[in-house]
Amino acid sequence: MTVLLLNLLSLPSYGIIWWLIFAAIAFCTARYGFWWSVPVGHTVTALLIIVLDVSWAQAEMQKHGWDGDLDLFFTYGVLVRILMVNTLLLPITFLGGRGRKPDLRRLPKEYDIIP
């Protein structure tokens, strides 16, 4: 439970710019992509989180006095953060998908405008 709380409290550490990028990816893939682009968007977000977390961990390990070995704990934390961020982005994905225009080519023939 403590690990979940710590991960939840660490989410603002990504900064507003990265959160806007995450939200833009979630919204745009749902709005302008196909049905398969939503999981692709969440996968891209997960890859960005991995890159950000690994670069942060490398910067911390370069500091003087690092003597820890927390590989498993770090991996678990990254996976939990990926799940948390993608869960928080689901409402944005839903809003992006709701704003899609219907594909006029798939409408039934009785809806044709020109007789």
KAWO-V924418 format. One record per backbone hydrogen bond with DSSP energy under -1.0 kcal/mol. CO is the residue of the C=O (numbers start at 0). NH is the residue of the N-H. E is the energy in kcal/mol with one decimal. If there is no record, write none. Layout:
co->CO nh->NH e->E
co->CO nh->NH e->E
This chain:
co->0 nh->4 e->-2.1
co->1 nh->5 e->-2.6
co->2 nh->6 e->-2.4
co->3 nh->7 e->-2.3
co->4 nh->8 e->-2.3
co->5 nh->9 e->-1.2
co->9 nh->12 e->-1.5
co->10 nh->13 e->-1.4
co->11 nh->14 e->-1.3
co->14 nh->18 e->-1.8
co->15 nh->19 e->-2.3
co->16 nh->20 e->-2.0
co->17 nh->21 e->-2.7
co->18 nh->22 e->-2.5
co->19 nh->23 e->-2.4
co->20 nh->24 e->-2.4
co->21 nh->25 e->-2.3
co->22 nh->26 e->-2.7
co->23 nh->27 e->-2.8
co->24 nh->28 e->-2.1
co->25 nh->29 e->-1.2
co->26 nh->30 e->-2.5
co->27 nh->31 e->-2.8
co->33 nh->36 e->-1.2
co->35 nh->39 e->-1.1
co->36 nh->40 e->-2.6
co->37 nh->41 e->-2.1
co->38 nh->42 e->-2.0
co->39 nh->43 e->-2.4
co->40 nh->44 e->-2.1
co->41 nh->45 e->-2.1
co->42 nh->46 e->-2.4
co->43 nh->47 e->-2.2
co->44 nh->48 e->-2.2
co->45 nh->49 e->-2.2
co->46 nh->50 e->-2.4
co->47 nh->51 e->-2.7
co->48 nh->52 e->-2.7
co->49 nh->53 e->-2.6
co->50 nh->54 e->-2.3
co->51 nh->55 e->-2.0
co->52 nh->56 e->-2.6
co->53 nh->57 e->-2.5
co->54 nh->58 e->-2.0
co->55 nh->59 e->-2.1
co->56 nh->60 e->-2.3
co->57 nh->61 e->-1.4
co->62 nh->65 e->-1.2
co->69 nh->73 e->-2.8
co->70 nh->74 e->-2.6
co->71 nh->75 e->-2.4
co->72 nh->76 e->-2.2
co->73 nh->77 e->-2.5
co->74 nh->78 e->-2.3
co->75 nh->79 e->-2.3
co->76 nh->80 e->-2.5
co->77 nh->81 e->-2.4
co->78 nh->82 e->-2.2
co->79 nh->83 e->-2.5
co->80 nh->84 e->-2.9
co->81 nh->85 e->-2.4
co->82 nh->86 e->-1.9
co->83 nh->87 e->-2.4
co->84 nh->88 e->-1.5
co->88 nh->92 e->-2.3
co->89 nh->93 e->-2.7
co->90 nh->94 e->-2.4
co->91 nh->95 e->-2.2
co->92 nh->96 e->-2.3
co->93 nh->97 e->-2.0
co->94 nh->98 e->-1.2
co->96 nh->99 e->-1.1
co->102 nh->105 e->-1.7
co->107 nh->110 e->-1.7
co->108 nh->111 e->-1.8
